[in-house]
Structure formats: structure tokens, C-alpha cells
């Protein structure tokens, strides 16, 4: 459910309008109601979600019913098989569709409107169902309102473990060379989507965080180019993290990273209204988390 909630919140953040209709659209979309259907914002939000979920492939211009079966196979308790099969069949019958907001929306919504409950159940849009999953999985997944940093720190430096105190160094941006630290950074980078599901570095995600703290992102590409290639996929996150920490943009990266920690605690951070960045507020938040993760 964490990945689904990230995708939906990110698509909302990118497509909610900056006008008086924002809160109403947010409420409707959060309830799974794709209205108003004639609004370009609703249409583009929908295309964003179905593309990132894998329900629509822009390159082939086709809808992918297989992702529905795949999702249900992982969470069979969420819906009965007959309803899932009908939903998948209807999606599978959609014709190739031009990769633009309106045609993708019109095609998808022609099916979704008939299978809304089933779709929301299997794709974690029903709070009654997804809360049970969060409770069942516990510390195995990032919980709602938990920062991805805290989740990864607790995974790789568990409370009570002998190396837990290393978080005091790590949270001050010391780069450690042990395997435990490298796994921690891999976890964080993947959670922030700096590293994609197919192990590619997503530079646009890093630049996005620079822009969030009003920092110039024009040097990011040249710095990352200068880092060279990582020795392997397992060390990719550590390789680029260490390189950024030793680069000319290290201070800006730290500031961007701190703000991302705060925002990773609440995927809806910018949704009701786009918040203005405040460095003192972020610094206070980081100190608060430091006290929790690294008690002196």
C-alpha cells in the first residue's frame, strides 16, 4: 500500500489546481471519485496514476490488465476473484489509446466507473482494508505518518541493537563505510524514489528536492556525471550519496535531504495547500527526530 499511496499523492501534488476548486477536487480524488470528468486536471491526474501504477503503458499506448491480476494475487483477501476477473477483462478489452490526458482518462474511466469499488479495494484505496495490511505488516513496511528515513533506520539499526548509536553519526551526515550503512542508504534512496524499481538513478527526483528548498539544481547533472558509474546495483545508492556528500553542492543536498525527510513523513504534505519552505521549521523537525533516533 505504501507505493500506491505515494503514487496517488504525487499525482495529486502535480495536478491539483492552484485555485478555489483545489480542496473539492482533493476530497473527490481521495475518495476515488474522478470528477469533474470534464476537467483537464482530473484527466491528467488520472493518466498520471494509471501510468505510474502500470495500468497504462505510454510506449505501447495500451492498457495492462495483467497488473490487476498481479495486484490481486498479492492481496487476495481484498476482493473476490470474480469481480477482479471482470475488472481485468474490461481493462484488457480497451483499445490502444493515445497518450494524452483526455483519451487515457475517457478510456480508463469507461471501465473504472463500473468497477470503482473493486479497483479501490485491490489498489489500496479503501481505508478499512489497507489499515489492516499496515497493522499486519507492522515494521516490515513504512507506516503512515512515519518518515522513510526513520523506517529505514529502524530496519537496519534496530532499537536495542549494538550499532544503533551509529545513527548519531549518520544523522549528522557522516559517511560510514560498513555494509550496514550502505544498506541503509540503499533503503532510503529507494524509499525516496531516487533509485527506481529497476535500479536506475532518477536525477529528476533529486532535482525536485533541490527546487523544494529553493536551491539551484543546474549543477546536479554535472556533479552526478562526475561521480562515474557505481560498481554494482547494490552499491548504487551509496556510491551517489557519498559522491554528493563530497561534492560542491553537498550543503544544498543536505538541506534538500532534510526537507525530504519531513515530507516523507506525510505524503499529503503539499496537498491541501502548497506549503512554503521554512528552513528553521525543518531544522527543528530534524532535531526532534534526532532526539528520538539518537538519544544522548
C-alpha positions as CSV (number, residue, x, y, z in Angstrom):
1,X,0.0,0.0,0.0
2,X,2.9,2.4,0.6
3,X,3.8,2.5,-3.1
4,X,0.2,3.1,-4.2
5,X,-0.3,5.9,-1.6
6,X,3.0,7.5,-2.8
7,X,1.9,7.4,-6.4
8,X,-1.6,8.8,-5.8
9,X,-0.3,11.6,-3.5
10,X,2.5,12.5,-6.0
11,X,0.0,12.7,-8.9
12,X,-2.3,14.9,-6.8
13,X,0.6,17.1,-5.9
14,X,1.5,17.5,-9.6
15,X,-2.0,18.0,-10.9
16,X,-4.2,19.7,-8.2
17,X,-5.1,23.2,-9.4
18,X,-3.9,26.3,-7.6
19,X,-7.4,27.8,-7.4
20,X,-10.6,27.7,-5.3
21,X,-11.5,24.2,-6.6
22,X,-8.4,22.6,-5.1
23,X,-9.9,21.3,-1.8
24,X,-13.0,19.9,-3.5
25,X,-11.0,18.1,-6.1
26,X,-8.7,16.8,-3.5
27,X,-11.6,15.4,-1.5
28,X,-13.2,13.8,-4.5
29,X,-10.0,12.2,-5.9
30,X,-9.1,10.9,-2.4
31,X,-12.5,9.2,-2.3
32,X,-11.7,7.6,-5.7
33,X,-14.3,9.8,-7.5
34,X,-12.7,11.0,-10.8
35,X,-14.7,14.2,-11.0
36,X,-15.3,16.6,-12.6
37,X,-14.8,14.4,-15.6
38,X,-14.5,17.3,-18.0
39,X,-11.7,18.9,-16.1
40,X,-8.2,18.7,-17.6
41,X,-6.8,18.4,-14.0
42,X,-8.9,15.3,-13.3
43,X,-8.0,13.8,-16.6
44,X,-4.2,14.4,-16.2
45,X,-4.3,13.2,-12.6
46,X,-5.9,10.0,-13.8
47,X,-3.4,9.5,-16.6
48,X,-0.6,10.1,-14.1
49,X,-1.9,7.4,-11.7
50,X,-2.7,4.7,-14.2
51,X,0.7,5.2,-15.8
52,X,2.7,5.1,-12.6
53,X,0.6,2.1,-11.4
54,X,1.4,0.2,-14.6
55,X,-2.2,0.1,-15.7
56,X,-1.3,2.1,-18.9
57,X,1.9,1.9,-20.9
58,X,2.6,5.1,-22.8
59,X,5.1,3.4,-25.1
60,X,2.7,0.8,-26.4
61,X,-0.4,3.0,-25.8
62,X,-2.1,0.0,-24.3
63,X,-3.8,-0.7,-21.0
64,X,-2.3,-3.6,-19.0
65,X,-4.9,-5.9,-17.4
66,X,-2.1,-8.1,-16.0
67,X,-1.3,-5.6,-13.3
68,X,-4.8,-6.1,-11.9
69,X,-4.3,-9.9,-11.5
70,X,-0.8,-9.3,-10.2
71,X,-2.1,-6.9,-7.5
72,X,-4.9,-9.2,-6.5
73,X,-2.5,-12.2,-6.3
74,X,-0.5,-10.3,-3.7
75,X,-3.6,-9.3,-1.7
76,X,-6.3,-11.9,-2.3
77,X,-8.3,-11.0,0.8
78,X,-9.2,-7.6,-0.6
79,X,-11.7,-8.6,-3.2
80,X,-13.4,-11.8,-4.6
81,X,-11.9,-13.3,-7.7
82,X,-15.0,-13.0,-9.9
83,X,-15.1,-9.2,-9.5
84,X,-11.4,-8.9,-10.2
85,X,-11.6,-11.0,-13.3
86,X,-14.5,-8.9,-14.7
87,X,-12.5,-5.7,-14.0
88,X,-9.3,-7.1,-15.6
89,X,-11.3,-8.4,-18.6
90,X,-12.9,-4.9,-19.2
91,X,-9.5,-3.2,-18.9
92,X,-8.0,-5.8,-21.3
93,X,-10.6,-5.1,-23.9
94,X,-9.7,-1.4,-24.1
95,X,-8.3,-0.4,-27.5
96,X,-4.9,1.2,-27.9
97,X,-5.2,4.8,-26.6
98,X,-3.3,8.0,-27.5
99,X,-1.0,9.0,-24.6
100,X,-2.8,12.3,-23.8
101,X,-4.8,13.1,-20.7
102,X,-8.3,13.2,-22.1
103,X,-8.2,10.0,-24.2
104,X,-6.5,8.0,-21.5
105,X,-9.0,9.3,-18.9
106,X,-12.0,8.6,-21.1
107,X,-10.9,5.1,-21.9
108,X,-10.0,4.2,-18.3
109,X,-13.0,5.9,-16.7
110,X,-15.4,4.0,-19.0
111,X,-14.3,0.9,-17.1
112,X,-13.4,2.3,-13.8
113,X,-16.8,3.9,-13.3
114,X,-18.3,0.4,-13.5
115,X,-15.7,-1.2,-11.2
116,X,-14.8,1.6,-8.8
117,X,-15.2,-0.4,-5.6
118,X,-13.2,-3.3,-6.9
119,X,-10.4,-1.1,-8.1
120,X,-10.2,0.8,-4.9
121,X,-10.2,-2.4,-2.8
122,X,-7.3,-4.1,-4.6
123,X,-5.3,-0.9,-5.2
124,X,-5.4,0.2,-1.5
125,X,-7.9,3.0,-1.8
126,X,-10.3,1.6,0.9
127,X,-9.1,2.6,4.4
128,X,-11.0,-0.2,6.1
129,X,-8.9,-2.7,4.1
130,X,-5.5,-1.1,3.9
131,X,-5.3,-0.2,7.6
132,X,-5.5,-4.0,8.3
133,X,-2.5,-4.5,6.0
134,X,-0.5,-1.8,7.7
135,X,-1.2,-3.4,11.1
136,X,-0.4,-6.9,9.9
137,X,2.9,-5.9,8.3
138,X,4.0,-3.6,11.1
139,X,7.6,-2.7,11.0
140,X,8.1,-4.5,7.7
141,X,6.8,-1.5,5.7
142,X,6.9,2.2,6.2
143,X,3.9,3.0,8.3
144,X,1.6,6.0,7.6
145,X,3.0,9.2,9.1
146,X,6.4,7.6,9.5
147,X,9.3,9.2,7.6
148,X,11.1,6.9,5.2
149,X,14.4,7.8,7.0
150,X,13.0,6.6,10.3
151,X,11.6,3.4,8.8
152,X,15.0,2.5,7.1
153,X,17.0,3.4,10.3
154,X,14.8,1.1,12.3
155,X,15.2,-1.7,9.7
156,X,19.0,-1.6,9.6
157,X,19.8,-0.2,13.0
158,X,17.1,-1.7,15.2
159,X,16.3,-0.3,18.6
160,X,18.4,-2.1,21.1
161,X,21.0,-3.3,18.6
162,X,24.7,-2.8,19.2
163,X,25.2,-0.4,16.4
164,X,22.1,1.7,17.0
165,X,24.3,4.6,18.3
166,X,25.9,4.9,14.8
167,X,22.7,6.8,13.9
168,X,24.1,9.7,15.8
169,X,26.9,10.0,13.3
170,X,24.8,9.1,10.3
171,X,22.1,11.8,11.1
172,X,24.9,14.3,11.1
173,X,25.8,13.3,7.6
174,X,28.9,11.3,8.4
175,X,29.6,8.7,5.6
176,X,30.4,5.3,7.1
177,X,32.0,2.6,5.0
178,X,30.4,-0.5,6.6
179,X,27.8,-2.8,4.9
180,X,25.1,-1.9,7.3
181,X,25.3,1.8,6.4
182,X,25.4,1.0,2.7
183,X,22.1,-1.0,3.1
184,X,20.6,1.9,5.0
185,X,21.3,4.4,2.2
186,X,20.0,1.9,-0.4
187,X,16.8,1.7,1.6
188,X,16.4,5.5,1.9
189,X,17.2,6.2,-1.8
190,X,14.7,3.6,-2.9
191,X,12.1,4.9,-0.5
192,X,12.6,8.5,-1.8
193,X,12.5,7.1,-5.4
194,X,16.0,8.4,-6.1
195,X,16.6,4.8,-7.2
196,X,13.8,3.4,-9.3
197,X,12.3,-0.1,-9.2
198,X,14.6,-1.2,-12.0
199,X,17.7,0.2,-10.2
200,X,18.1,3.4,-12.2
201,X,19.2,6.7,-10.6
202,X,16.3,9.2,-11.1
203,X,18.0,12.5,-11.3
204,X,14.7,14.3,-11.7
205,X,13.7,13.2,-8.2
206,X,16.9,14.7,-6.7
207,X,16.4,17.9,-8.7
208,X,12.8,18.1,-7.5
209,X,14.1,18.1,-3.9
210,X,16.6,20.9,-4.7
211,X,13.8,23.0,-6.1
212,X,11.6,22.4,-3.0
213,X,14.2,24.2,-0.9
214,X,14.8,26.9,-3.5
215,X,18.2,25.7,-4.4
216,X,19.7,25.9,-7.9
217,X,19.6,22.4,-9.4
218,X,21.6,23.3,-12.5
219,X,24.8,21.6,-11.2
220,X,23.2,18.4,-10.2
221,X,23.7,16.7,-13.5
222,X,27.4,17.7,-13.8
223,X,28.1,16.5,-10.3
224,X,26.4,13.2,-10.8
225,X,28.2,12.8,-14.2
226,X,31.4,13.3,-12.3
227,X,30.6,10.6,-9.8
228,X,31.1,7.9,-12.5
229,X,29.3,4.6,-12.6
230,X,28.5,2.6,-9.4
231,X,30.4,-0.7,-9.1
232,X,27.1,-2.6,-8.9
233,X,23.4,-2.1,-8.3
234,X,23.6,-2.9,-4.6
235,X,26.1,-0.1,-4.1
236,X,24.5,2.4,-6.4
237,X,22.7,4.4,-3.7
238,X,25.8,4.5,-1.5
239,X,28.0,5.5,-4.5
240,X,26.0,8.5,-5.4
241,X,25.2,9.5,-1.8
242,X,28.9,9.5,-0.9
243,X,29.7,11.4,-4.1
244,X,27.1,14.1,-3.3
245,X,28.4,14.4,0.2
246,X,31.9,15.1,-1.1
247,X,30.7,17.5,-3.9
248,X,30.5,21.3,-4.2
249,X,26.7,21.0,-3.8
250,X,26.9,19.0,-0.5
251,X,25.3,21.7,1.7
252,X,22.4,22.2,-0.7
253,X,21.9,18.5,-0.9
254,X,21.8,18.2,2.9
255,X,19.2,20.9,3.1
256,X,17.1,19.2,0.4
257,X,17.5,15.9,2.1
258,X,16.4,17.3,5.4
259,X,13.2,18.7,3.9
260,X,12.5,15.5,2.1
261,X,12.7,13.7,5.4
262,X,10.0,15.9,6.8
263,X,7.8,15.4,3.7
264,X,8.4,11.7,3.6
265,X,6.5,11.5,6.9
266,X,3.3,12.7,5.2
267,X,2.8,12.1,1.5
268,X,-0.1,14.6,1.6
269,X,2.2,17.4,2.9
270,X,1.5,19.7,0.0
271,X,-2.0,18.6,-0.9
272,X,-4.5,20.8,0.9
273,X,-2.3,23.8,0.0
274,X,1.3,24.1,-1.2
275,X,3.4,24.9,1.9
276,X,6.1,27.5,1.9
277,X,9.6,26.1,2.8
278,X,10.9,27.3,6.1
279,X,14.5,26.3,6.9
280,X,14.1,26.9,10.7
281,X,11.0,24.7,10.9
282,X,12.7,21.9,9.1
283,X,15.8,22.2,11.3
284,X,13.6,22.0,14.4
285,X,11.9,18.9,13.0
286,X,15.2,17.2,12.2
287,X,16.4,17.9,15.8
288,X,13.2,16.4,17.1
289,X,13.8,13.2,15.1
290,X,17.5,13.2,16.0
291,X,16.4,13.1,19.7
292,X,14.2,10.1,19.0
293,X,16.6,8.1,16.8
294,X,19.8,9.1,18.6
295,X,19.0,9.8,22.3
296,X,22.0,11.3,24.1
